[in-house]
Amino acid sequence: MTHPARFDDADPLLARVRDLALALPGADEKVSHGRPTFFTRKVFAIFGGVVKGDHGSDALRQALVFLPDADERPALLEDPRMVVPGYEGAYGWLALDLRGDTDWTEVAELVESSFRATAPARLVAELDARPD
C-alpha cells in the first residue's frame, strides 16, 4: 500500500533541508512512508515525522528527523525543542520542529552529524576532504 504524501513539495522549509542534505557526498532523496527521506546506503534525515501515539498530529509535520551522535543525544534531550518521534525514536532518532525561529547553522550541523553516523566511510572521507 502506498502512503499518501505527507508534505508539500513547495514547502520552503523542505527546500532548505533538501539543499543541506543533498549537498552531502552521495546523498539522494526518495519518498518513504509519505515523507521526503534523505539517504546514502542508509537514511540520515527525514523531513517530517509523527508524534508517538498521535499519528494525526501536525506537531512534527515540518520537522527534521535525524540520528544524533550517541554522545550528544543526552544533551540534546535536555533541549525542550527536541522531541523523540514515533517509529524512529525507538532507534535513537530525534526530531526538531523547523517552524519558528530556526537556527539553520544548527540544522546543518545536525544533518551532517546524522550523515556521518550512517554514511559509508568513503563518503565521510569525501566530506572531510572538502575545503572549508
C-alpha positions in Angstrom: 0.0 0.0 0.0 1.4 3.4 -1.0 1.4 6.1 1.7 -0.2 9.4 0.8 2.2 12.4 0.5 2.5 14.0 3.9 4.4 17.1 2.7 4.1 20.0 0.3 6.9 19.8 -2.3 6.8 23.6 -2.5 7.4 24.0 1.3 10.3 26.4 1.8 11.4 24.6 5.0 11.7 21.4 2.9 13.7 23.2 0.3 16.2 24.3 2.9 16.5 20.8 4.4 16.8 19.4 0.8 19.6 21.8 0.0 21.6 20.9 3.1 21.1 17.1 2.7 21.7 16.8 -1.0 24.9 18.8 -0.7 26.5 15.9 1.1 28.5 13.3 -0.9 26.5 10.5 -2.4 23.2 11.8 -0.9 19.9 11.1 -2.6 16.2 11.6 -1.8 13.2 9.4 -2.0 9.7 9.5 -0.6 9.2 6.8 2.0 6.1 6.4 4.1 4.8 9.6 2.6 7.8 11.8 3.6 11.0 13.1 1.9 13.8 10.8 3.1 17.5 11.5 2.5 20.0 8.7 2.4 23.2 7.2 1.1 23.1 3.5 1.8 21.1 4.2 5.0 18.7 7.0 5.8 20.3 10.0 7.5 17.4 12.6 7.6 13.7 12.7 7.2 11.5 15.8 6.6 8.5 15.4 8.9 7.6 12.8 11.5 4.8 11.6 13.8 4.2 12.0 17.5 4.2 8.7 19.2 0.6 7.6 19.8 -0.9 10.5 17.8 -0.3 9.9 14.1 -2.9 12.6 13.2 -0.9 15.3 14.9 0.7 18.1 12.8 3.3 18.8 15.5 6.2 17.3 13.6 4.9 17.8 10.1 7.7 20.3 9.3 10.5 18.8 11.5 13.9 17.4 10.8 14.1 13.8 12.0 17.8 12.9 12.5 20.1 10.4 14.2 22.3 12.3 16.7 25.7 11.2 17.7 25.2 8.9 20.7 27.4 11.0 22.9 25.4 14.1 22.1 21.9 12.6 22.4 21.6 13.1 26.2 22.4 16.8 26.0 20.0 17.2 23.0 17.2 15.5 25.0 17.6 18.3 27.6 16.8 20.8 24.9 13.0 21.4 25.0 12.9 21.8 21.2 13.9 18.2 20.7 11.3 15.5 20.5 11.5 11.8 20.4 9.5 10.9 17.3 7.3 7.9 16.8 8.8 5.0 15.0 12.4 6.3 14.6 12.7 7.4 18.2 12.9 3.8 19.4 16.2 3.6 17.4 17.8 6.8 18.9 16.5 9.3 16.4 15.3 12.8 17.4 13.1 15.5 15.8 13.5 19.2 15.7 10.5 21.3 14.7 11.6 23.7 12.0 8.7 26.2 12.3 9.5 29.4 14.1 12.9 30.8 14.8 15.2 28.1 13.3 18.9 28.2 13.6 19.9 26.9 10.2 23.5 26.6 11.1 22.4 24.2 13.9 20.2 22.3 11.4 23.1 21.9 9.0 25.3 20.5 11.9 22.5 18.0 12.9 22.1 16.8 9.3 25.9 16.5 8.9 26.2 14.6 12.2 23.5 12.2 11.2 25.1 11.7 7.8 28.4 10.9 9.5 26.7 8.3 11.7 25.1 6.5 8.8 27.1 7.0 5.6 29.8 4.7 4.3 33.4 5.6 5.4 34.4 6.6 1.9 31.6 9.2 1.7 32.6 10.6 5.2 36.2 10.8 3.9 35.0 12.6 0.8 33.1 15.1 3.1 36.2 15.5 5.2 38.4 16.2 2.1 36.2 19.2 1.1 37.8 22.6 1.6 36.3 24.6 4.4 
